[in-house]
């Protein structure tokens, strides 16, 4: 390969994707760092965590979440009453303009009910975030080793 061709290939594979990211409309929601932990045989439910960043002035309303991995997905929060933790479903998911929403262990998270397969460290799957305005966004979710779980729950 000539030096010019190498530079062209470098430009195509590095600069062009960054240009696409930075030239997107600011009203689009950025979703980052989606993960869950590997499962054991027979496990039917999992929690999934991610971060949402709304850099626009407009509120973003999420209608639902879907995935080929699960028959039902709900967003939950953990609330404490009389020192007892309880999961409560969040029916309306709104990410205010110029704000963030963090789904993390011990707080808000997605609950997948009736998962269809065992998940192993290094696997990945897609979640579709469906917005009230009729659009959607796919999010790649990584499966982490269950040995790491204690690092996230402390």
N, CA, C and O atoms as a GROMACS GRO file, in nm:
protein
  616
    1UNK      N    1   0.083  -0.119   0.000
    1UNK     CA    2   0.000   0.000   0.000
    1UNK      C    3   0.087   0.125   0.000
    1UNK      O    4   0.191   0.132   0.066
    2UNK      N    5   0.042   0.220  -0.075
    2UNK     CA    6   0.116   0.346  -0.075
    2UNK      C    7   0.080   0.427   0.049
    2UNK      O    8  -0.022   0.401   0.114
    3UNK      N    9   0.162   0.523   0.079
    3UNK     CA   10   0.140   0.607   0.196
    3UNK      C   11   0.010   0.687   0.182
    3UNK      O   12  -0.063   0.702   0.280
    4UNK      N   13  -0.020   0.738   0.062
    4UNK     CA   14  -0.143   0.814   0.040
    4UNK      C   15  -0.265   0.727   0.063
    4UNK      O   16  -0.363   0.772   0.124
    5UNK      N   17  -0.261   0.604   0.015
    5UNK     CA   18  -0.375   0.513   0.033
    5UNK      C   19  -0.396   0.482   0.181
    5UNK      O   20  -0.510   0.477   0.228
    6UNK      N   21  -0.288   0.460   0.253
    6UNK     CA   22  -0.298   0.434   0.398
    6UNK      C   23  -0.362   0.552   0.470
    6UNK      O   24  -0.446   0.533   0.558
    7UNK      N   25  -0.323   0.674   0.432
    7UNK     CA   26  -0.381   0.792   0.494
    7UNK      C   27  -0.529   0.805   0.460
    7UNK      O   28  -0.610   0.844   0.545
    8UNK      N   29  -0.565   0.773   0.336
    8UNK     CA   30  -0.706   0.777   0.297
    8UNK      C   31  -0.786   0.676   0.377
    8UNK      O   32  -0.895   0.708   0.426
    9UNK      N   33  -0.736   0.556   0.392
    9UNK     CA   34  -0.805   0.451   0.468
    9UNK      C   35  -0.817   0.494   0.615
    9UNK      O   36  -0.922   0.474   0.677
   10UNK      N   37  -0.713   0.552   0.670
   10UNK     CA   38  -0.717   0.601   0.807
   10UNK      C   39  -0.824   0.708   0.822
   10UNK      O   40  -0.899   0.708   0.920
   11UNK      N   41  -0.831   0.798   0.726
   11UNK     CA   42  -0.933   0.903   0.728
   11UNK      C   43  -1.073   0.843   0.725
   11UNK      O   44  -1.160   0.885   0.802
   12UNK      N   45  -1.095   0.745   0.638
   12UNK     CA   46  -1.227   0.684   0.624
   12UNK      C   47  -1.268   0.612   0.753
   12UNK      O   48  -1.382   0.626   0.796
   13UNK      N   49  -1.178   0.538   0.814
   13UNK     CA   50  -1.213   0.456   0.930
   13UNK      C   51  -1.209   0.532   1.063
   13UNK      O   52  -1.268   0.486   1.161
   14UNK      N   53  -1.141   0.645   1.069
   14UNK     CA   54  -1.132   0.718   1.196
   14UNK      C   55  -1.208   0.850   1.190
   14UNK      O   56  -1.293   0.875   1.275
   15UNK      N   57  -1.178   0.934   1.094
   15UNK     CA   58  -1.236   1.068   1.090
   15UNK      C   59  -1.382   1.067   1.051
   15UNK      O   60  -1.462   1.138   1.113
   16UNK      N   61  -1.420   0.989   0.951
   16UNK     CA   62  -1.559   0.988   0.904
   16UNK      C   63  -1.657   0.946   1.014
   16UNK      O   64  -1.758   1.013   1.032
   17UNK      N   65  -1.631   0.837   1.089
   17UNK     CA   66  -1.726   0.804   1.197
   17UNK      C   67  -1.739   0.914   1.302
   17UNK      O   68  -1.849   0.939   1.351
   18UNK      N   69  -1.628   0.983   1.337
   18UNK     CA   70  -1.637   1.093   1.432
   18UNK      C   71  -1.719   1.207   1.376
   18UNK      O   72  -1.797   1.270   1.448
   19UNK      N   73  -1.702   1.235   1.247
   19UNK     CA   74  -1.781   1.341   1.184
   19UNK      C   75  -1.930   1.308   1.193
   19UNK      O   76  -2.012   1.396   1.220
   20UNK      N   77  -1.965   1.181   1.169
   20UNK     CA   78  -2.107   1.143   1.176
   20UNK      C   79  -2.162   1.160   1.316
   20UNK      O   80  -2.276   1.204   1.332
   21UNK      N   81  -2.084   1.127   1.416
   21UNK     CA   82  -2.129   1.141   1.554
   21UNK      C   83  -2.151   1.288   1.588
   21UNK      O   84  -2.254   1.324   1.644
   22UNK      N   85  -2.055   1.373   1.553
   22UNK     CA   86  -2.062   1.513   1.592
   22UNK      C   87  -2.155   1.595   1.503
   22UNK      O   88  -2.191   1.707   1.540
   23UNK      N   89  -2.194   1.543   1.387
   23UNK     CA   90  -2.282   1.620   1.301
   23UNK      C   91  -2.428   1.582   1.320
   23UNK      O   92  -2.515   1.640   1.255
   24UNK      N   93  -2.457   1.486   1.409
   24UNK     CA   94  -2.595   1.450   1.435
   24UNK      C   95  -2.668   1.566   1.500
   24UNK      O   96  -2.606   1.652   1.564
   25UNK      N   97  -2.798   1.568   1.484
   25UNK     CA   98  -2.879   1.672   1.545
   25UNK      C   99  -2.864   1.667   1.696
   25UNK      O  100  -2.855   1.559   1.754
   26UNK      N  101  -2.861   1.783   1.759
   26UNK     CA  102  -2.846   1.788   1.904
   26UNK      C  103  -2.971   1.741   1.976
   26UNK      O  104  -2.967   1.716   2.097
   27UNK      N  105  -3.083   1.727   1.905
   27UNK     CA  106  -3.205   1.684   1.974
   27UNK      C  107  -3.211   1.532   1.988
   27UNK      O  108  -3.307   1.481   2.045
   28UNK      N  109  -3.113   1.462   1.939
   28UNK     CA  110  -3.111   1.317   1.955
   28UNK      C  111  -3.051   1.281   2.090
   28UNK      O  112  -2.959   1.348   2.139
   29UNK      N  113  -3.103   1.178   2.148
   29UNK     CA  114  -3.058   1.131   2.277
   29UNK      C  115  -2.936   1.041   2.260
   29UNK      O  116  -2.936   0.952   2.175
   30UNK      N  117  -2.833   1.063   2.339
   30UNK     CA  118  -2.716   0.975   2.338
   30UNK      C  119  -2.733   0.872   2.449
   30UNK      O  120  -2.765   0.906   2.563
   31UNK      N  121  -2.713   0.745   2.414
   31UNK     CA  122  -2.722   0.636   2.510
   31UNK      C  123  -2.585   0.570   2.515
   31UNK      O  124  -2.526   0.540   2.411
   32UNK      N  125  -2.535   0.547   2.636
   32UNK     CA  126  -2.397   0.501   2.650
   32UNK      C  127  -2.385   0.394   2.759
   32UNK      O  128  -2.456   0.397   2.859
   33UNK      N  129  -2.293   0.301   2.736
   33UNK     CA  130  -2.250   0.209   2.841
   33UNK      C  131  -2.352   0.107   2.886
   33UNK      O  132  -2.358   0.076   3.005
   34UNK      N  133  -2.432   0.054   2.797
   34UNK     CA  134  -2.535  -0.043   2.835
   34UNK      C  135  -2.471  -0.178   2.870
   34UNK      O  136  -2.394  -0.233   2.791
   35UNK      N  137  -2.504  -0.230   2.988
   35UNK     CA  138  -2.448  -0.358   3.031
   35UNK      C  139  -2.542  -0.434   3.122
   35UNK      O  140  -2.634  -0.377   3.181
   36UNK      N  141  -2.516  -0.563   3.133
   36UNK     CA  142  -2.581  -0.651   3.230
   36UNK      C  143  -2.476  -0.754   3.270
   36UNK      O  144  -2.362  -0.749   3.224
   37UNK      N  145  -2.515  -0.847   3.356
   37UNK     CA  146  -2.422  -0.950   3.401
   37UNK      C  147  -2.465  -1.086   3.348
   37UNK      O  148  -2.583  -1.110   3.323
   38UNK      N  149  -2.367  -1.175   3.331
   38UNK     CA  150  -2.396  -1.309   3.281
   38UNK      C  151  -2.496  -1.378   3.374
   38UNK      O  152  -2.506  -1.346   3.492
   39UNK      N  153  -2.570  -1.472   3.318
   39UNK     CA  154  -2.675  -1.540   3.392
   39UNK      C  155  -2.635  -1.684   3.423
   39UNK      O  156  -2.537  -1.736   3.370
   40UNK      N  157  -2.712  -1.746   3.509
   40UNK     CA  158  -2.694  -1.888   3.539
   40UNK      C  159  -2.803  -1.966   3.466
   40UNK      O  160  -2.902  -1.908   3.422
   41UNK      N  161  -2.785  -2.096   3.454
   41UNK     CA  162  -2.884  -2.181   3.386
   41UNK      C  163  -3.020  -2.165   3.452
   41UNK      O  164  -3.033  -2.174   3.574
   42UNK      N  165  -3.122  -2.141   3.371
   42UNK     CA  166  -3.259  -2.131   3.421
   42UNK      C  167  -3.299  -1.993   3.466
   42UNK      O  168  -3.417  -1.972   3.497
   43UNK      N  169  -3.207  -1.898   3.472
   43UNK     CA  170  -3.242  -1.762   3.514
   43UNK      C  171  -3.335  -1.699   3.410
   43UNK      O  172  -3.308  -1.707   3.290
   44UNK      N  173  -3.442  -1.637   3.456
   44UNK     CA  174  -3.544  -1.582   3.365
   44UNK      C  175  -3.549  -1.429   3.363
   44UNK      O  176  -3.605  -1.372   3.270
   45UNK      N  177  -3.492  -1.363   3.461
   45UNK     CA  178  -3.499  -1.216   3.468
   45UNK      C  179  -3.360  -1.158   3.487
   45UNK      O  180  -3.274  -1.217   3.553
   46UNK      N  181  -3.337  -1.041   3.426
   46UNK     CA  182  -3.210  -0.970   3.444
   46UNK      C  183  -3.237  -0.821   3.459
   46UNK      O  184  -3.342  -0.770   3.421
   47UNK      N  185  -3.140  -0.753   3.516
   47UNK     CA  186  -3.141  -0.607   3.520
   47UNK      C  187  -3.036  -0.556   3.421
   47UNK      O  188  -2.929  -0.615   3.407
   48UNK      N  189  -3.069  -0.446   3.353
   48UNK     CA  190  -2.978  -0.385   3.256
   48UNK      C  191  -2.959  -0.239   3.295
   48UNK      O  192  -3.052  -0.172   3.339
   49UNK      N  193  -2.836  -0.192   3.277
   49UNK     CA  194  -2.799  -0.056   3.318
   49UNK      C  195  -2.739   0.020   3.200
   49UNK      O  196  -2.674  -0.040   3.114
   50UNK      N  197  -2.760   0.151   3.195
   50UNK     CA  198  -2.706   0.236   3.090
   50UNK      C  199  -2.722   0.381   3.130
   50UNK      O  200  -2.782   0.411   3.234
   51UNK      N  201  -2.668   0.471   3.050
   51UNK     CA  202  -2.679   0.614   3.075
   51UNK      C  203  -2.739   0.683   2.954
   51UNK      O  204  -2.706   0.651   2.840
   52UNK      N  205  -2.828   0.779   2.980
   52UNK     CA  206  -2.892   0.859   2.875
   52UNK      C  207  -2.845   1.004   2.891
   52UNK      O  208  -2.841   1.056   3.003
   53UNK      N  209  -2.810   1.068   2.780
   53UNK     CA  210  -2.766   1.207   2.782
   53UNK      C  211  -2.850   1.286   2.683
   53UNK      O  212  -2.848   1.260   2.563
   54UNK      N  213  -2.924   1.384   2.733
   54UNK     CA  214  -3.008   1.468   2.650
   54UNK      C  215  -2.944   1.607   2.644
   54UNK      O  216  -2.955   1.684   2.739
   55UNK      N  217  -2.878   1.637   2.534
   55UNK     CA  218  -2.811   1.766   2.519
   55UNK      C  219  -2.899   1.872   2.456
   55UNK      O  220  -2.855   1.985   2.436
   56UNK      N  221  -3.022   1.836   2.423
   56UNK     CA  222  -3.112   1.932   2.361
   56UNK      C  223  -3.190   2.008   2.468
   56UNK      O  224  -3.182   1.977   2.587
   57UNK      N  225  -3.264   2.107   2.426
   57UNK     CA  226  -3.350   2.182   2.517
   57UNK      C  227  -3.485   2.114   2.538
   57UNK      O  228  -3.560   2.149   2.629
   58UNK      N  229  -3.515   2.017   2.454
   58UNK     CA  230  -3.645   1.950   2.457
   58UNK      C  231  -3.641   1.826   2.546
   58UNK      O  232  -3.541   1.756   2.551
   59UNK      N  233  -3.751   1.800   2.616
   59UNK     CA  234  -3.764   1.676   2.692
   59UNK      C  235  -3.776   1.560   2.594
   59UNK      O  236  -3.835   1.574   2.487
   60UNK      N  237  -3.722   1.445   2.631
   60UNK     CA  238  -3.734   1.323   2.551
   60UNK      C  239  -3.821   1.227   2.630
   60UNK      O  240  -3.794   1.199   2.747
   61UNK      N  241  -3.926   1.176   2.567
   61UNK     CA  242  -4.016   1.082   2.631
   61UNK      C  243  -3.996   0.944   2.571
   61UNK      O  244  -4.009   0.925   2.450
   62UNK      N  245  -3.964   0.848   2.656
   62UNK     CA  246  -3.946   0.711   2.611
   62UNK      C  247  -4.077   0.637   2.631
   62UNK      O  248  -4.134   0.637   2.741
   63UNK      N  249  -4.124   0.575   2.525
   63UNK     CA  250  -4.250   0.502   2.528
   63UNK      C  251  -4.231   0.360   2.581
   63UNK      O  252  -4.309   0.313   2.664
   64UNK      N  253  -4.126   0.292   2.533
   64UNK     CA  254  -4.104   0.152   2.573
   64UNK      C  255  -3.964   0.108   2.532
   64UNK      O  256  -3.891   0.180   2.464
   65UNK      N  257  -3.931  -0.012   2.576
   65UNK     CA  258  -3.806  -0.078   2.540
   65UNK      C  259  -3.842  -0.215   2.485
   65UNK      O  260  -3.938  -0.277   2.531
   66UNK      N  261  -3.766  -0.263   2.386
   66UNK     CA  262  -3.792  -0.397   2.332
   66UNK      C  263  -3.660  -0.464   2.296
   66UNK      O  264  -3.558  -0.398   2.272
   67UNK      N  265  -3.663  -0.597   2.292
   67UNK     CA  266  -3.545  -0.675   2.259
   67UNK      C  267  -3.589  -0.816   2.222
   67UNK      O  268  -3.688  -0.866   2.275
   68UNK      N  269  -3.516  -0.879   2.132
   68UNK     CA  270  -3.542  -1.018   2.098
   68UNK      C  271  -3.512  -1.110   2.216
   68UNK      O  272  -3.557  -1.225   2.218
   69UNK      N  273  -3.436  -1.062   2.313
   69UNK     CA  274  -3.395  -1.143   2.427
   69UNK      C  275  -3.507  -1.167   2.527
   69UNK      O  276  -3.504  -1.266   2.600
   70UNK      N  277  -3.606  -1.078   2.532
   70UNK     CA  278  -3.704  -1.083   2.640
   70UNK      C  279  -3.845  -1.055   2.590
   70UNK      O  280  -3.866  -0.983   2.493
   71UNK      N  281  -3.941  -1.115   2.659
   71UNK     CA  282  -4.082  -1.094   2.623
   71UNK      C  283  -4.137  -0.964   2.681
   71UNK      O  284  -4.236  -0.911   2.630
   72UNK      N  285  -4.075  -0.912   2.786
   72UNK     CA  286  -4.125  -0.789   2.850
   72UNK      C  287  -4.009  -0.715   2.917
   72UNK      O  288  -3.925  -0.775   2.984
   73UNK      N  289  -4.008  -0.582   2.897
   73UNK     CA  290  -3.905  -0.498   2.958
   73UNK      C  291  -3.974  -0.381   3.026
   73UNK      O  292  -4.061  -0.317   2.967
   74UNK      N  293  -3.935  -0.354   3.150
   74UNK     CA  294  -3.991  -0.242   3.225
   74UNK      C  295  -3.876  -0.165   3.290
   74UNK      O  296  -3.773  -0.223   3.323
   75UNK      N  297  -3.894  -0.033   3.306
   75UNK     CA  298  -3.798   0.043   3.385
   75UNK      C  299  -3.847   0.044   3.529
   75UNK      O  300  -3.965   0.068   3.555
   76UNK      N  301  -3.755   0.018   3.621
   76UNK     CA  302  -3.788   0.015   3.764
   76UNK      C  303  -3.694   0.107   3.841
   76UNK      O  304  -3.586   0.142   3.794
   77UNK      N  305  -3.739   0.146   3.958
   77UNK     CA  306  -3.656   0.218   4.052
   77UNK      C  307  -3.664   0.144   4.185
   77UNK      O  308  -3.760   0.071   4.210
   78UNK      N  309  -3.566   0.163   4.268
   78UNK     CA  310  -3.569   0.103   4.401
   78UNK      C  311  -3.604   0.213   4.500
   78UNK      O  312  -3.537   0.316   4.508
   79UNK      N  313  -3.709   0.188   4.576
   79UNK     CA  314  -3.751   0.283   4.678
   79UNK      C  315  -3.748   0.213   4.813
   79UNK      O  316  -3.778   0.095   4.825
   80UNK      N  317  -3.711   0.290   4.915
   80UNK     CA  318  -3.704   0.237   5.050
   80UNK      C  319  -3.820   0.290   5.134
   80UNK      O  320  -3.848   0.410   5.133
   81UNK      N  321  -3.885   0.200   5.204
   81UNK     CA  322  -3.990   0.238   5.297
   81UNK      C  323  -3.973   0.151   5.421
   81UNK      O  324  -3.976   0.028   5.414
   82UNK      N  325  -3.955   0.218   5.537
   82UNK     CA  326  -3.930   0.148   5.663
   82UNK      C  327  -3.811   0.052   5.651
   82UNK      O  328  -3.817  -0.061   5.698
   83UNK      N  329  -3.703   0.099   5.588
   83UNK     CA  330  -3.579   0.024   5.569
   83UNK      C  331  -3.595  -0.102   5.484
   83UNK      O  332  -3.511  -0.191   5.489
   84UNK      N  333  -3.702  -0.109   5.406
   84UNK     CA  334  -3.724  -0.222   5.317
   84UNK      C  335  -3.718  -0.170   5.173
   84UNK      O  336  -3.789  -0.076   5.137
   85UNK      N  337  -3.633  -0.233   5.092
   85UNK     CA  338  -3.620  -0.194   4.951
   85UNK      C  339  -3.729  -0.262   4.870
   85UNK      O  340  -3.758  -0.380   4.888
   86UNK      N  341  -3.788  -0.184   4.780
   86UNK     CA  342  -3.893  -0.237   4.694
   86UNK      C  343  -3.874  -0.183   4.553
   86UNK      O  344  -3.846  -0.065   4.535
   87UNK      N  345  -3.889  -0.271   4.452
   87UNK     CA  346  -3.883  -0.225   4.313
   87UNK      C  347  -4.019  -0.168   4.274
   87UNK      O  348  -4.123  -0.228   4.301
   88UNK      N  349  -4.016  -0.051   4.210
   88UNK     CA  350  -4.138   0.015   4.166
   88UNK      C  351  -4.124   0.046   4.017
   88UNK      O  352  -4.023   0.103   3.975
   89UNK      N  353  -4.223   0.008   3.938
   89UNK     CA  354  -4.218   0.034   3.795
   89UNK      C  355  -4.234   0.183   3.766
   89UNK      O  356  -4.318   0.250   3.827
   90UNK      N  357  -4.153   0.234   3.674
   90UNK     CA  358  -4.165   0.372   3.629
   90UNK      C  359  -4.247   0.369   3.500
   90UNK      O  360  -4.203   0.314   3.399
   91UNK      N  361  -4.365   0.427   3.505
   91UNK     CA  362  -4.456   0.420   3.390
   91UNK      C  363  -4.426   0.524   3.284
   91UNK      O  364  -4.445   0.498   3.165
   92UNK      N  365  -4.378   0.640   3.324
   92UNK     CA  366  -4.346   0.746   3.229
   92UNK      C  367  -4.199   0.781   3.241
   92UNK      O  368  -4.154   0.830   3.345
   93UNK      N  369  -4.124   0.754   3.134
   93UNK     CA  370  -3.981   0.782   3.134
   93UNK      C  371  -3.957   0.911   3.058
   93UNK      O  372  -3.975   0.917   2.936
   94UNK      N  373  -3.917   1.014   3.130
   94UNK     CA  374  -3.891   1.146   3.071
   94UNK      C  375  -3.747   1.184   3.105
   94UNK      O  376  -3.705   1.181   3.220
   95UNK      N  377  -3.673   1.221   3.000
   95UNK     CA  378  -3.539   1.273   3.021
   95UNK      C  379  -3.545   1.421   2.984
   95UNK      O  380  -3.553   1.457   2.867
   96UNK      N  381  -3.542   1.504   3.086
   96UNK     CA  382  -3.556   1.648   3.069
   96UNK      C  383  -3.446   1.703   2.978
   96UNK      O  384  -3.337   1.645   2.968
   97UNK      N  385  -3.475   1.815   2.912
   97UNK     CA  386  -3.376   1.882   2.829
   97UNK      C  387  -3.253   1.917   2.910
   97UNK      O  388  -3.263   1.958   3.026
   98UNK      N  389  -3.137   1.903   2.849
   98UNK     CA  390  -3.008   1.935   2.912
   98UNK      C  391  -2.986   1.857   3.042
   98UNK      O  392  -2.937   1.912   3.141
   99UNK      N  393  -3.024   1.728   3.041
   99UNK     CA  394  -3.005   1.648   3.162
   99UNK      C  395  -2.962   1.506   3.127
   99UNK      O  396  -2.955   1.467   3.010
  100UNK      N  397  -2.935   1.431   3.230
  100UNK     CA  398  -2.892   1.292   3.215
  100UNK      C  399  -2.982   1.202   3.299
  100UNK      O  400  -3.044   1.248   3.395
  101UNK      N  401  -2.987   1.076   3.261
  101UNK     CA  402  -3.056   0.974   3.340
  101UNK      C  403  -2.963   0.855   3.347
  101UNK      O  404  -2.925   0.799   3.244
  102UNK      N  405  -2.926   0.816   3.468
  102UNK     CA  406  -2.834   0.705   3.488
  102UNK      C  407  -2.910   0.585   3.543
  102UNK      O  408  -2.976   0.594   3.647
  103UNK      N  409  -2.902   0.473   3.473
  103UNK     CA  410  -2.956   0.347   3.523
  103UNK      C  411  -2.837   0.271   3.579
  103UNK      O  412  -2.741   0.242   3.508
  104UNK      N  413  -2.844   0.238   3.710
  104UNK     CA  414  -2.729   0.176   3.775
  104UNK      C  415  -2.774   0.086   3.890
  104UNK      O  416  -2.884   0.104   3.944
  105UNK      N  417  -2.689  -0.010   3.927
  105UNK     CA  418  -2.725  -0.099   4.038
  105UNK      C  419  -2.762  -0.019   4.163
  105UNK      O  420  -2.695   0.078   4.198
  106UNK      N  421  -2.868  -0.062   4.228
  106UNK     CA  422  -2.915   0.005   4.349
  106UNK      C  423  -3.008   0.122   4.320
  106UNK      O  424  -3.052   0.190   4.413
  107UNK      N  425  -3.037   0.147   4.194
  107UNK     CA  426  -3.123   0.258   4.155
  107UNK      C  427  -3.210   0.220   4.037
  107UNK      O  428  -3.254   0.106   4.025
  108UNK      N  429  -3.233   0.316   3.950
  108UNK     CA  430  -3.314   0.290   3.831
  108UNK      C  431  -3.243   0.188   3.742
  108UNK      O  432  -3.121   0.187   3.732
  109UNK      N  433  -3.323   0.101   3.678
  109UNK     CA  434  -3.269  -0.003   3.591
  109UNK      C  435  -3.380  -0.057   3.501
  109UNK      O  436  -3.498  -0.034   3.527
  110UNK      N  437  -3.342  -0.127   3.397
  110UNK     CA  438  -3.439  -0.198   3.314
  110UNK      C  439  -3.449  -0.340   3.365
  110UNK      O  440  -3.347  -0.404   3.392
  111UNK      N  441  -3.570  -0.390   3.378
  111UNK     CA  442  -3.592  -0.530   3.415
  111UNK      C  443  -3.640  -0.604   3.290
  111UNK      O  444  -3.740  -0.566   3.228
  112UNK      N  445  -3.568  -0.710   3.255
  112UNK     CA  446  -3.605  -0.798   3.146
  112UNK      C  447  -3.671  -0.921   3.208
  112UNK      O  448  -3.610  -0.990   3.290
  113UNK      N  449  -3.794  -0.948   3.168
  113UNK     CA  450  -3.867  -1.063   3.220
  113UNK      C  451  -3.878  -1.170   3.113
  113UNK      O  452  -3.905  -1.140   2.996
  114UNK      N  453  -3.855  -1.295   3.152
  114UNK     CA  454  -3.867  -1.406   3.057
  114UNK      C  455  -3.758  -1.408   2.952
  114UNK      O  456  -3.786  -1.424   2.834
  115UNK      N  457  -3.631  -1.392   2.995
  115UNK     CA  458  -3.523  -1.395   2.896
  115UNK      C  459  -3.519  -1.532   2.831
  115UNK      O  460  -3.549  -1.634   2.894
  116UNK      N  461  -3.481  -1.533   2.705
  116UNK     CA  462  -3.494  -1.652   2.621
  116UNK      C  463  -3.366  -1.735   2.610
  116UNK      O  464  -3.368  -1.842   2.549
  117UNK      N  465  -3.256  -1.686   2.667
  117UNK     CA  466  -3.131  -1.762   2.657
  117UNK      C  467  -3.038  -1.725   2.771
  117UNK      O  468  -3.050  -1.620   2.833
  118UNK      N  469  -2.943  -1.816   2.796
  118UNK     CA  470  -2.840  -1.791   2.896
  118UNK      C  471  -2.740  -1.691   2.838
  118UNK      O  472  -2.704  -1.700   2.721
  119UNK      N  473  -2.696  -1.597   2.919
  119UNK     CA  474  -2.600  -1.496   2.878
  119UNK      C  475  -2.465  -1.525   2.941
  119UNK      O  476  -2.456  -1.553   3.060
  120UNK      N  477  -2.359  -1.518   2.860
  120UNK     CA  478  -2.224  -1.544   2.907
  120UNK      C  479  -2.137  -1.419   2.892
  120UNK      O  480  -2.165  -1.333   2.809
  121UNK      N  481  -2.034  -1.413   2.973
  121UNK     CA  482  -1.939  -1.302   2.968
  121UNK      C  483  -1.891  -1.282   2.824
  121UNK      O  484  -1.848  -1.378   2.759
  122UNK      N  485  -1.898  -1.159   2.775
  122UNK     CA  486  -1.854  -1.128   2.639
  122UNK      C  487  -1.966  -1.128   2.536
  122UNK      O  488  -1.946  -1.077   2.426
  123UNK      N  489  -2.082  -1.184   2.569
  123UNK     CA  490  -2.196  -1.179   2.478
  123UNK      C  491  -2.245  -1.035   2.466
  123UNK      O  492  -2.208  -0.949   2.545
  124UNK      N  493  -2.328  -1.012   2.366
  124UNK     CA  494  -2.394  -0.882   2.353
  124UNK      C  495  -2.530  -0.904   2.289
  124UNK      O  496  -2.555  -1.006   2.224
  125UNK      N  497  -2.619  -0.806   2.307
  125UNK     CA  498  -2.751  -0.809   2.245
  125UNK      C  499  -2.798  -0.665   2.228
  125UNK      O  500  -2.740  -0.573   2.285
  126UNK      N  501  -2.903  -0.649   2.148
  126UNK     CA  502  -2.954  -0.514   2.123
  126UNK      C  503  -3.083  -0.488   2.198
  126UNK      O  504  -3.167  -0.577   2.216
  127UNK      N  505  -3.096  -0.364   2.242
  127UNK     CA  506  -3.220  -0.314   2.300
  127UNK      C  507  -3.268  -0.202   2.208
  127UNK      O  508  -3.188  -0.120   2.164
  128UNK      N  509  -3.395  -0.200   2.180
  128UNK     CA  510  -3.452  -0.091   2.103
  128UNK      C  511  -3.524   0.003   2.200
  128UNK      O  512  -3.614  -0.039   2.273
  129UNK      N  513  -3.483   0.130   2.198
  129UNK     CA  514  -3.548   0.233   2.278
  129UNK      C  515  -3.652   0.298   2.187
  129UNK      O  516  -3.617   0.356   2.084
  130UNK      N  517  -3.779   0.289   2.225
  130UNK     CA  518  -3.889   0.342   2.145
  130UNK      C  519  -3.939   0.472   2.208
  130UNK      O  520  -3.980   0.474   2.324
  131UNK      N  521  -3.936   0.581   2.129
  131UNK     CA  522  -3.973   0.712   2.178
  131UNK      C  523  -4.118   0.744   2.148
  131UNK      O  524  -4.177   0.689   2.054
  132UNK      N  525  -4.177   0.832   2.227
  132UNK     CA  526  -4.317   0.874   2.210
  132UNK      C  527  -4.342   0.938   2.074
  132UNK      O  528  -4.454   0.933   2.023
  133UNK      N  529  -4.239   0.997   2.014
  133UNK     CA  530  -4.257   1.063   1.884
  133UNK      C  531  -4.256   0.964   1.767
  133UNK      O  532  -4.262   1.006   1.651
  134UNK      N  533  -4.247   0.834   1.796
  134UNK     CA  534  -4.252   0.733   1.692
  134UNK      C  535  -4.116   0.686   1.641
  134UNK      O  536  -4.110   0.592   1.562
  135UNK      N  537  -4.009   0.750   1.683
  135UNK     CA  538  -3.876   0.707   1.642
  135UNK      C  539  -3.822   0.605   1.741
  135UNK      O  540  -3.881   0.583   1.847
  136UNK      N  541  -3.711   0.543   1.706
  136UNK     CA  542  -3.647   0.447   1.796
  136UNK      C  543  -3.496   0.452   1.778
  136UNK      O  544  -3.446   0.508   1.680
  137UNK      N  545  -3.427   0.394   1.873
  137UNK     CA  546  -3.281   0.390   1.869
  137UNK      C  547  -3.236   0.255   1.922
  137UNK      O  548  -3.285   0.210   2.026
  138UNK      N  549  -3.144   0.190   1.853
  138UNK     CA  550  -3.090   0.062   1.898
  138UNK      C  551  -2.967   0.085   1.984
  138UNK      O  552  -2.884   0.172   1.956
  139UNK      N  553  -2.957   0.006   2.089
  139UNK     CA  554  -2.848   0.018   2.184
  139UNK      C  555  -2.784  -0.119   2.202
  139UNK      O  556  -2.853  -0.215   2.235
  140UNK      N  557  -2.653  -0.127   2.181
  140UNK     CA  558  -2.581  -0.252   2.202
  140UNK      C  559  -2.553  -0.267   2.352
  140UNK      O  560  -2.506  -0.174   2.416
  141UNK      N  561  -2.582  -0.384   2.404
  141UNK     CA  562  -2.565  -0.411   2.547
  141UNK      C  563  -2.463  -0.522   2.565
  141UNK      O  564  -2.475  -0.629   2.505
  142UNK      N  565  -2.363  -0.496   2.648
  142UNK     CA  566  -2.257  -0.594   2.674
  142UNK      C  567  -2.291  -0.676   2.798
  142UNK      O  568  -2.350  -0.626   2.894
  143UNK      N  569  -2.252  -0.803   2.795
  143UNK     CA  570  -2.270  -0.893   2.909
  143UNK      C  571  -2.134  -0.906   2.979
  143UNK      O  572  -2.035  -0.946   2.918
  144UNK      N  573  -2.132  -0.872   3.108
  144UNK     CA  574  -2.011  -0.877   3.188
  144UNK      C  575  -2.009  -1.000   3.278
  144UNK      O  576  -2.114  -1.056   3.308
  145UNK      N  577  -1.892  -1.040   3.319
  145UNK     CA  578  -1.876  -1.154   3.410
  145UNK      C  579  -1.949  -1.128   3.541
  145UNK      O  580  -1.945  -1.018   3.595
  146UNK      N  581  -2.014  -1.232   3.592
  146UNK     CA  582  -2.083  -1.218   3.722
  146UNK      C  583  -1.983  -1.194   3.835
  146UNK      O  584  -2.021  -1.147   3.942
  147UNK      N  585  -1.856  -1.227   3.810
  147UNK     CA  586  -1.752  -1.201   3.911
  147UNK      C  587  -1.732  -1.051   3.934
  147UNK      O  588  -1.683  -1.010   4.039
  148UNK      N  589  -1.769  -0.969   3.836
  148UNK     CA  590  -1.756  -0.824   3.848
  148UNK      C  591  -1.873  -0.761   3.923
  148UNK      O  592  -1.866  -0.645   3.963
  149UNK      N  593  -1.978  -0.836   3.941
  149UNK     CA  594  -2.103  -0.782   3.998
  149UNK      C  595  -2.080  -0.720   4.135
  149UNK      O  596  -2.139  -0.616   4.165
  150UNK      N  597  -1.997  -0.779   4.217
  150UNK     CA  598  -1.975  -0.725   4.352
  150UNK      C  599  -1.910  -0.587   4.345
  150UNK      O  600  -1.929  -0.507   4.436
  151UNK      N  601  -1.833  -0.558   4.239
  151UNK     CA  602  -1.772  -0.426   4.224
  151UNK      C  603  -1.877  -0.319   4.203
  151UNK      O  604  -1.856  -0.204   4.242
  152UNK      N  605  -1.991  -0.354   4.142
  152UNK     CA  606  -2.095  -0.257   4.108
  152UNK      C  607  -2.198  -0.242   4.220
  152UNK      O  608  -2.271  -0.143   4.222
  153UNK      N  609  -2.204  -0.335   4.309
  153UNK     CA  610  -2.308  -0.332   4.411
  153UNK      C  611  -2.260  -0.281   4.545
  153UNK      O  612  -2.339  -0.274   4.640
  154UNK      N  613  -2.135  -0.245   4.556
  154UNK     CA  614  -2.083  -0.194   4.683
  154UNK      C  615  -2.094  -0.045   4.689
  154UNK      O  616  -2.055   0.016   4.789
   0.00000   0.00000   0.00000
